[in-house]
Amino acid sequence: MAARGTCVSRQRQVLFLFLLGGLCLAGSELGRYSVTEETERGSFVANLAKDLGLGVEALAAKRTRVIFDDNKQHLFLDSHTGDLLTNEKLDREKLCGPTEPCMLYFQILMDNPFQIYRAELRILDINDHSPIFQDKKMILKIPENTAVGTTFRLERAQDSDGGQNGIQNYTISPNTFFHITIRNSDEGMIYPELVLDKALDWEEQPEFSLTLTALDGGSPSRSGTATIHILVMDINDNAPQFPQELYETQAPENSPVGLVVIKVTGEDVDSGANAEISYSFFDASEDIRATFQINPFSGEITLKALLDYEFIKSYKLNVQAVDGGGLSARCTVLVRVLDVNDNAPELIMSSLVSEVVENSPETVLAVFRINDRDSGENGEMVCHIQENLPFLLKPSVDNFYILMTEGALDRESRAEYNITITVSDLGTPRLTTQHTITVQVSDINDNAPAFNQTSYTLFVRENNSPALHIGTISATDSDSGSNAHITYSLLPTQDLQMTLTSLVSINADNGQLFAIKALDYEALQAFEFHVGATDRGSPELSSQALVRVVVLDDNDNAPFVLYPMQNASAPYTELLPRTAEPGYLVTKVVAVDRDSGQNAWLSFQLLKATEPGLFSVWAHNGEVRTTRLLSERDVPKHRLLLLVKDNGDPPRSASVTLQVLLVDGFSQPYLPLPDLAHNPTQGEEDVLTLYLVIALASVSSLFLLSVLLFVGVRLCRRARAASLGGCSVPEGHFPGHLVDVSGTGTLSQSYQYEVCLMGGSSGTSDFKFLKPIYPEVHAYSSQDNSDGNPTF
């Protein structure tokens, strides 16, 4: 049965055939092949490579395959020779029954490009079956007054072979009363008729027994026999009669067993036993006897087995009515089987590709054929796949369809597709068949590794242990397999004075970064480099990210005293006038710390002093000042021990020793005190002190001379002073109101004094040293610099 198929893709019914771009979809007739039934498996049928004009290698490269309409593999293709061989013993009678010629239809499918060739295989019959009579014994009741020349139709024999191997002749055993004649039926078959040659006489011979022989035309010929038992009956004047010679009826194929299909009724005008009619099938085949049965008394024909439209579409029943006197009549009953939608569509897969490479152009995934054994609308089909998938379903010839990609696929978007092909017929109710295909999208290296961040900032504290893990960078790759296997590496940089490989290393597998050696914040506060991530695809793809390593300061440096300078021989000495007021600045300790932040915040502390209540140190700037007026009872020489401490954790510190000498004035020579000269090293210190006092006296003399000169000029220009009651700024070549005294003596820096002339009513003038103006010296403290960096 040929079923007409239609395919709907994206829920649209496609009712036309077309050429698929790049593929040869037109079916071509290849030819007709033949093979004798019952030949052994592997028997040669044809050389397909030669018939197609292709080499054996090309035949294999095109994935050539053979598909039969009944979805059975009757033949197979030898890929080494290109020969088409039988796959099994073929039984013509089982495949085609009585149909002659016996034809099997198949297609030859090839890929690259896709092609379909139609071909036929004829199964040649051999005489492997003998004629068989369904009834081995036939009984004929013939009235004795039957006229010479009357014919009696006999049941024909059955022969599964066809053509010349079918039944060709009938013979009967020799006798003087009957002979056999051969008649042709309208179905193209022959049947025997018994002809009366001589009048019968019941009184002379009431019965006969003859042998009927059926002969086929095979070589050698085969035969089958049956016995004809003839009973000579006394006279019965009227034979039964049917109202009509042909009865027609219909029965759905899903009719239940026992259903009354039709009832035939014969009439006989005789009376008594001669009018009693019995019904039976006459000349019925094995299929008819297996499917139907007739009630011999009522003439009802009922189903004995289920009907199958796809197997037999109609039955022709010969019914015979025989009365009690042996006379008979015949009629024909034609039973048409009605098709119901009891067969779901079939989907026969011819080729299937379960994996497709991503980014490939349109690719053929599957070639399949659909079929429905029903007929009419029950055999019409529609075919579709689900929506929103990047695939197309296109029809070809002979109900073949091609499933292919709509375009390039992206594995990173979706790695697997489950495509459900749905085939439905148009019957009532609709029957549906579904076939699911799983398609894997294989990966190509089309995605470079991507870092989670474009830049990374890592913090590591200085003085770290070597090989310290300082951080991890991470990249991902959307590909799979080796295409997603990432290797990390350090990229060369020219910004670092030292080689990058001497500072950090990276684990190539997991991106962990390690500090190779201990870092020193004071030498290197931060450095940057690039890290690369490379996959193992072909070609390799890579990306890079910036890594900045910030070295955190550790309190590993103690404060360093810049002033006063310290040496191992003697402490630094400062001079303090006995007339100094409280808060007088003796000196200022200046220190720095190479650390940063709070590690460099310095504080100053007086640890020990000869006279603890005389001096104090400002904690934030290191200024050493007097706390009270000096008295005659204060010793002339004081020794101060100061502590400079940072704010680190734990804190570090440095100490400075300062020696302060009390003098009556800056011009007073320095003489060693008897009570302080007991030290064995005091001699050298006294000599140095003497030099310092002499230098101080010289500087003081120059200072006083300069002041007197300034006062003289001031008095000369008094008349031009702007006012008499306040400070007057001199005019002329004097640079300003400041008097500078270089610290060439014991003072380590220059001092400037602000001088103001005072006028009174008596006309006399005087001057005062109002206050010294010190040069700016910034101690490294939290108040001097808010950002923690030293300034000088």
Steps between C-alpha positions, in 0.01 A plus 500: 500500500637838408431773750505861400705709748511864564742679735443810706801688640434771752134386503454572129390226268729467203322353198767538233835353404801720432873487447707552813790742442829320475330156508371286219153403610349387171428128488644310204394166361790260526341191345352160574688213654393141542590211723366148523319415821659269757855590389757492778591809701780698336396413145602757240228728364688784326810716522362830624825691456505414132133584449546839667824572319693546821809347648482281808677767708256769388211269580627458854581870540141589413368266772289312247222293654197300386152567643196281417143624516403232750792609722660155476855447390457250216828605334824640631786688334854363521710815554818323388375390158194713435290183449134486594442166676206318652473538874272196552320222320209662319167317490289641217180345632551656843593839358240534225252217537325422171594834347707465186744651426635531852665844525681653797570874480801659663709818497874556491606799715829682474648802680740775397286607322178332607351288217219248468475229232185291464535135402294179483581144592299222339486169683498221243288203590623143516273198508533428869131441581263225387131557423277435799124445513334652803254209509667168439162345444221661299148360493271556202137399500379464141140406413471201279304692237777756449553563130819393329735797462405659829800660671577510868751754625755357735710672765834604362828419665727760663862553399717758676724524198409742228532540131612191312561323829133538589224250413479441127278194460254258665448130421260234628543128535382300194125416495214474247260750655700824554785709365667828613492829316700814598339841536659844557358724772474875478781514757744343260495156660390163362252268664380150410153398391370145501306414177245217486571281197247222557155482659493386860279227637460490872380143484805395298777688689397721792845658562844562353844580647738696274843657558551863396862602436630861478827556310724809507729615220829471682794290399474242632126526532331470838149371561228467760196271515152489648226233496163572338225287646194507271166390635230429243176641638148423425313775310477846658323728259586851634839639605531773764515862380656820646312830458818657360825369367722767667474626855711799610569610854755698705669432831737731691837347569451540873183290498486247784517125451149349469353798319235398241630643176209397276227238471426319174174315446416247227154372397390157380148436366527131572357359813609276770861399519562633149419851624735493794800725413846494654758775444876474464801673353597378159850520359613711798867583562676439825480871590122500450448189707719647776315832501133412440259224591148431374207355688391201288138540604442876508751623243646759739863585427689608811855608578728229621809726531579871499511684172806699397455753221875538461531128429188420293265770381215277374383140501307315233296214650335227292195365683325179397149397595418128469149356549417161640482354155857598417418794271703814564524868419785748548539869567789735565542718808743796470614625840685833490716578802468862614816670617506647849781708642665218692856548384715778638746661258841339480829690504789308346840655564745460212795700630568694817775732620494548876779758520558823309792740527405846619527790253453254212276610211178315415560135588284194427422324828252229400333345197183306567185375330143500631229249413143421599343167403151645514337651194315818412510767764608235748821467299567869443768635733637824631844534657655773712757575768461726802531875468788727605771258392769588247410205275307452177295204379491475120319245283663295226358232271309183590405630845864559594584796721821675592569651842773762486634798693359839416839663541811497715450374857671639809599239758547764768136605463372142494699178491220249442171493315218249532310513173162329496370407156122464512313318222118504509245360256176673406271219610238507771623478765841622402789267573842640574854365505787687660872445464752691709850573376770624736757721327822593677678819393873437506732780604752701300736750653306818428513661847806649662544465877335785691625629834250564778651849536691720259744589778594357836647677803688279744638605837803344664678611814871562473749256648275216387625144500626375161251309282207668677165461325389859439185447292329314220383617161232310317383480141221298342456363150158434354638222283536141617765229517852604410360821351406605854818381673669823609871555562610811691829681443680821590538741210831690469502863612756778462374720782677311779867569562550139606370199312141404575594135547715597798197649675201276430415166346170353384354149506425427135203277585300696758625861475639521856761775541796466736757751624837343429696701756442735789386844382626827645253786514779753528648373173183422305154622601305354205549344160277396210514223244274316257388139531397300194244218478533269199280206407616181329283525192620512144575778438568609854305800631610719787420809705678699767428688820690765696623407847614767744685387810501750786763447770369585844739667742621316808657676797848373427694828525579684821494882500823669393613822669616764256565769759678521727761279343609213717849355521665248720751741663283762664141616515389813321527818705258793504548834688223641716516859637423520865269787422277280280131536557273198558420339167833598359588282197818318582508289186280293273549131440442410136445135409364301207363148448534313171169329560169653396160566647461463870829309506666835426301711748767607750461612857766641733547428867749615765619187672768633734639839596748634755225730621172340401284804569709746301443372146210361299465358154203565275372158403413584141780723376798412719559852632698507827392796710554625852212470739610760762749778567857401569655564841848511644443164658456324164809306398677649197499177301195288426474169321168411325402159362217524249298216339365520143228238446285416198135391506549152354390170648723415674653848521865566426709773658832679505665701776701819486726644769523877532733703723389852604745754648371796698680828419453857619508629145600387158833693544594328828794268444447144576712359779491153631344456837707323765220274606447376150866431412535164663438310179824373340374613154409842631824654369419452139146627557630811676729587209212467257279707726766771519506527123126522492492778760763702312300464179183602680669807643618603155157460357349695786744788447413519134136493592532790744698704250232450242231602747687821593541588136133442441404717799724781381342508161162485665572805714624695203179455324277543792353816360365307213339233709134446438408509867671536835308260710546172325734296293643675198610328190831651385538631150801481285711207402413284802325189381231490769415494864670167566854462630662176397759331715672202343536206722870452471540424868333231698167568331449277204268735313465869428275711719326824403397755756228760459627842622274786589621856598308656783464882530424683822426855615854553619626475149708195570468183301545140594461161325382157601534150372136422476516136397706268286355387171606148431540348158240236415617154594221242473520207730339186369193488718127460477450879530766598246383283218160348475586249231778336703783584261812670638578863407810695570 
